[in-house]
Amino acid sequence: MGHGLLKYGNVKEMFAAAEKILGYDLLSLCLEGPEKELMKTVHCQPAVFVTSLAAVERLNHENPKAVETCVAAAGFSVGEFAALVFSGAMDFAEALYAVKVRAEAMQAASERVASGMLSVLGRPQAQYRQACLQALEHCRTLGVEQPVCSVASFLFPDGRVIAGHQQALDFLQQNSRRLHFARCRPLPVSGAFHTPLMESACEPLRDVLRQIEVRRPGISVYSNVDGKRYMHAGHVRRQLAQQPVLPVKWEQTLHEVYERTQGQGFPRTYEVGPGRQLGATLQKCNLKAYRTYSHVDVVAPHEER
């Protein structure tokens, strides 16, 4: 992550500032790993945040008009902080400090209990809520107190991420065919993010959001919590503080962003940052909007595949 971006705009300065705020060399971790350390929540969230904004610098270098004329932004989970910085709602350094607090609190919460996340592609007859209820009942028979199993992300029609106690996820995998899951695979994460198991992360995040300056976004920014546009600074603080325990309404966000009257054209869409997962979800939610999609990667042009 980050290869080839250092020549663009303020990217070197961003990583230098990140080292001071985080207390470790994020750039070295992004460029050299080890991957196991980079994938830890405590490091991965700041890395995604900084490299996403570094990719914006690349886009601004290659196509400044795309940045100047942008009318809306959205980010998935921690990516929402990057979208808010891009919109002028937060300063880079303060937002990164909030991301640091969020990442540390979510890492700590994930270490308290064996939990995880499953990427699920369901058949049309799949009942996700019913499947979660069955998994919860299974956990109770095993003696798990206050078990958690719920949809953590709405990605696209029949695409979900389900998260919770490990025993619940094991049950879903073992019974995937009966539950009408066409595909069911564990995600390489350390905890059940966007579920009540992250409750202990909310208060530290709420505290830090009170301390930093938050402004009304200069362009439309859409919240993961309900897919709606942020209206004012207080709205931003309130929604972000709830984000760790509530599902990411990404499919709903895409419907809001691309809602059009008949015959109205779709805007150009740029995905900035590591991976093309958000483009893949757009393709499944709105094929017409996807036709004007492009990806601004965090690797150098000659390294792209």
MOHU-V87674 format. One record per helix or strand of 2 or more residues. SS is the DSSP state (alpha for helix, beta for strand). FROM is the first residue (numbers start at 1). LEN is the number of residues. If there is no record, write none. Layout:
BEGIN
[[SS/FROM/LEN] [SS/FROM/LEN]]
END
This chain:
BEGIN
[[alpha/11/12] [alpha/26/7] [alpha/35/4] [alpha/41/22] [alpha/64/5] [beta/72/3] [alpha/79/8] [alpha/92/19] [beta/115/8] [alpha/128/14] [beta/149/8] [beta/159/7] [alpha/166/9] [beta/181/6] [alpha/196/16] [beta/220/3] [alpha/233/13] [beta/248/2] [alpha/250/8] [beta/269/4] [alpha/277/9] [alpha/287/4] [beta/293/4] [alpha/301/3]]
END
